[in-house]
Amino acid sequence: MGTAETKKPGAPEAGKPHHPEKKAAPPTPPKGGWTPAPEGCFSVGCKAKAHRFNFCNEHFDQFKFGLIKKTGEPVPDYEKKYDQYVAFKAKATGGRKVA
């Protein structure tokens, strides 16, 4: 008998990785008629470039605070949360307004 190797079905070939590389899927655009620019902020009406989690820096802070959804739409109780957000930002900056 020879020394021929037998392959198992589904076994990777020599030199090829076992798991194929996964390509990152582009983020899904928000629902509701707003379509952001490519690589742009997902927040409705914003034209800035996205930096973190498909938001610009300002809207990412608002997303973390709960003012906007991950689709970029404002939450139902936006006005109430916005007042709290403004007070939080004023306290964080030491109460000073920047020109």
N, C-alpha and C positions, 0 to 999 in steps of 0.2 A: 504494500500500500504506500501511497505517496504522502507527502507532508502538506497536502493542499488544505487551506483553511476554508472552513464553511462559515458563511455569514448568517447571522440570525436576522430574521425580518425586522426592519425598523432600526437596526444597529447603525451607528454613524460610520461613514467611510473614513478611511485614514486621512488626516489633514483637514477634515471638516468638523466644525463644532457640533456638539450633540444637540444644543438648542439653537434654533435659528434666531438671528437678531430681530428684536422687535422694534419696529419704527414707532416713534412717538406720534400719536394721533393729534392732529390740530385741535385746539379747543373748540367746543361747540359754541356757535354764536348764540346770544341770548334770544329768547322768544319775545314776541310782541312788536315786531316791526322795526326795531332798532338794529342796525347792522353796523358794528364797529369797523373801522379801517383795519387792514391787515397789521398785526402787531400793535394795535391801538387799544386804549383803555375800554373795558366793557361797560363802563358806566354810561347811562343814557345821556347823550349830548356831549360827551367829552371827546376831544380830538387829540389828547396827549398820547404819547407812546407808553405802552404798558411796561411796568417794571417788575411787579410782583403779583402772582396769581391773576394775571390778565387785567390788572388795574394799575393806574398811575399811583404815585405815592400818596397823594391826597385822598383819592377814592379807596385805596387800600386801607388807610386808617379808618375811613367811614365804614368800610366793610367789616373790619375787625370790631368796631363799636356796635355794629348791628343796624346801621342806617340804610344800607343797601344790600340786596340779595346777591348771590354769586352770579346771577344773570345780569346784574347792573341796574335792576329796577328798584325803586325805593320801597321800603316796607310800609305796610298800612298805617302804622303809628309813627310816621316819619317826623312830623312836627314836634311831638313830645320828646322823641329821642334826640332830635337835632338841638333842642334847647339844652339838654343834658350834655350833649357832645361839645357845644360851644363853651359851657361852663367848665367842662373837663379840660379843654384845650387852654382856656384862660388860666386855670389853676396850674397846668403843666408848664406854661411859659412864664409863670410868676406874675400874672396879671398885667403884664406890659403888652401894649399893642405895638406891633411892628409896622412901620410905614411901607 
